[in-house]
Amino acid sequence: MGKVYLTGAGPGDIELLTIKALRVIKKADVIIYDRLANPDILKEAKSGCGFIFVGKEDGRHIMPQDDINETIYQNALKYENVVRLKGGDPFVFGRGGEEAAYLFERNIKFEIIPGVTSAISVPAYAGIPVTHRGIAVSFRVVTGHESPDKKETQTDWNSLKTDDTIVFLMGLHNLEKISKKLIEVGKESDCPCAVISKGTTKEQKVVTGTLMDIAMKAKGLRTPAMIIVGKVVALREQLKWFENDK
């Protein structure tokens, strides 16, 4: 039996791939990768390496998660080095924990290789620090995939009203609902917001506004996208280095 490397690919910019991730990619016998992993990373693989795409997009799954787990397992029975390449970090809404548990139950060796999470790197490329002295001493990362009008929710919406900075991942399609819910639980309607599409890549687009108007302003943006809520968004005018470098 081989070993599985649950590997973070970073947020999009290939230069944010870690040295350790690059090392295991170069020796991989097979790479099982998702949609958010920069495809240029696959060019670093050795000759003869196999590739299996298991991406998901807007609710359309090439392969259900249970089948992905089994695919990783079956390849670990065939190959010495299996890389499961996941966008961002495997443990930040990447379901890496589920995949690791599946392998553990079947006595497959695995290693977690963290990736640069989009939760901090994408705002940084947009010139938005998630914390800043005198403005924000904390930040929270929340899934935006869970609709606020869901009858049973794991999100404690009431607790979000006091957070300095909130980062919603995978929330573009729920943006209007998220904005309304935050206002409903006590966030000011003029609280600064930003939506960042395809962050850290050449296609990066950023729209800023307030909770009241961000849904309207962000129409037309494409996934992957994230939502930033908080006063730190106002710092973007001074700190938007990435677009100024283009």
N, C-alpha and C positions, 0 to 999 in steps of 0.2 A: 504493500500500500504506500501511496505517496503522501505528500504534505500539501496542504492548501494554504495559500497566502491570501488572506482577506485584505485587500490592498486599496487604500484611498488614492484616487487619481487626481485629487485637487479640484478646484472650481472651474477650470477651463483653460487657463493659460498654461501651456505645457511646461514652462519654466518654473511653475510652482509645484511640479512633481518632486517628491523627496528623493534623495540619493538612494535610500534603502529601497523605495518602491522601484526605481529604475533598475537596481541590481537584480531584484527577483524577476522583473519583467524580461530582462535579458537572458535569464536562464530557464524561463518557463517552457514547458512542453505543450501546454494549452492555456489559453487565456479566455476566461468567461467574462464578458464585459457588458456594461449597460449603456444606455443612450447618452448619459451625461459625461462619460469618459471621453476626453479628447481623442478622436480617432488617430491622430498623428502619433499618439503614444504607442500604438500597435506596430509602428514602423521600427521601433527599438527592439522588437522581438527577434530571436534567432531564426535562422532559416529552418523551415520544417515545423515551426510552431503552429499549432492549431488554434482557430478562433471560433468562439461560439457567442453569438449575439443574443442577449436575453433582455433587451431594453423594454422600457415602458414609456408611454406617452399619452397624456390626457385621458387616462382611464383605459387605454387600449394596451393590453398586455400581449407581447409576443409569446410569453410563457408565464403561467401563474407562478407565484412564489413557491408553492409546494414542489412544482416541477423544477424550478431553479435549484432548490435545495437538493433534490435528487440528482440533478445533472452534475452538480459540483461533486457529490458523493461518488457517483459512478465514474467520473473522470479521475478521482483520487484513487480508484481501484486499478486504473489503467496506467496512469502516468506518475512519475516521480515528483514533478513540480507543477502544481496547478495554481494559477493566479486567478483569483476572483477580483476583477477590477471594477471598482465602484466610484462613481463621481463623488467628489468631496471627501468626506470621511465615512468609513464603514459604519460607525456607531452613532452618527448624527442623522437620524431619520433615514438611514441607509439599509436597515434590516440586517445589518451585519451580525447583530447579536443572535437573531433567529438562525442564520446560516451556521454560525459557530456552534450553537447548541445542537443543531441537527448533526453536525460532524462529531461533536463530543459523544453523543448518544451511540454513534456507530464506530467509536474508537479510531477516528481519523485524526491524525496530527494536524494542527493548524496554528497559524501565527497571524496576529493582527498587526497590520502596518498602517498606522494612522495617516490620514491625508489632511491637507490644508482645507478646513471646512469653509464652505461658501458663506456661512453665517457671519464671519468676520472679514474674510478676504474680499468678497464682492462689495460690501460697503466701503472698504478701504480703497478699492479701485474707483469708487464713485466719489471719493473725497469725504466720506462720512465715517468718523470714528465712532464705534459703538459706545465708548466711554470717553469722557472729557472732563477734566477738573473744573469744578464749579457748575457743570451742566448735568452730567450723568455719572453716577458712581456705580451703576449696575446695568446689566442688560439681560433680557430673557429671549430665548429662542423657542419659537412655538410653531407647530405644524399649522399651515394654512389650508391643508387639504381637508381638514374636518370642518364641515359647514357649521357656523354658529347657530343655525336654526334646527340642527339635529336634536331630536328628542332626548337622546342619551349621549352626553359628551364627556370627554375626559379633560377638557380644557376648563380651568377655573377662570371664567371670564371676569368675574368681579375682582379678582386679585390683580388683574392686568391694569386696572385704573391707576395704580400707584407706581407702576414700573417706569423707570427713567427712559429706557430704550427697549422697544420690542421689535424683534426680527421674526417675520413670518416667512417660512419657507414653503414653497409649493402652494401659494395662496392666490395666484393671479385670478383664477376663475371665481373665487369667493371674495374678491376685493370689496365689492359693494356691501356684501353682508358683513364682512369683518369691520369695515368702517362704521357702519350703522350700529353694530353691537358694541364697539368700543365707546361710541358716544352715549349709547344707552346705559352702559355701566358706570359712566362718569368721566370719561376722557373729554377734554374740551374740543369742540368741533373745529377750532382753528389750530389744533395741534399739528405741527409740521409732519409731513409724510413724504416718502420717496418710494418709487417702484423702479427696480433695476432689472432690465432684461438682458440675458446673455452676458452676465458680468464677467469681467477679466478677459473677454475676447474682443476681437476687432469689431464685432457686431454689437458691442455693449451700447445700450440706450438707457437713459435715466430721465424720469419724469418726477418733478416735485410738486407738492401742493399741500393741502390740509385734509384732515379726515372728511371734511364736508365735500371736497371737490376732487379728491385723488382718483376715484373710480372713473369719473368722466374724463379726466386728463390722461389716464393711462390706457384708454381704449386704443386698440390696435397693437399694443405691445405683445410680444410673443414669449412663450415659455422656452427655457426655464427663466423664472422671474422670482424676485423676492420683494417683500414689503418691509420698509423700515418706518417705525413710528417713534417720534420723540424730537426733542429740541436740538439734538445733535445734527439733524438734517440741515439746519440752517448754516452749519459750518461748511457745507459743500461749496458755496460760492468762493470761499477762500482756498479750499483744499482739493479741488477737482483736478488733480495732477494728470490723470490718465488721459483724459480728453485733450488736455492742453499739450500733451506730448505727441498727439497724432498729427 
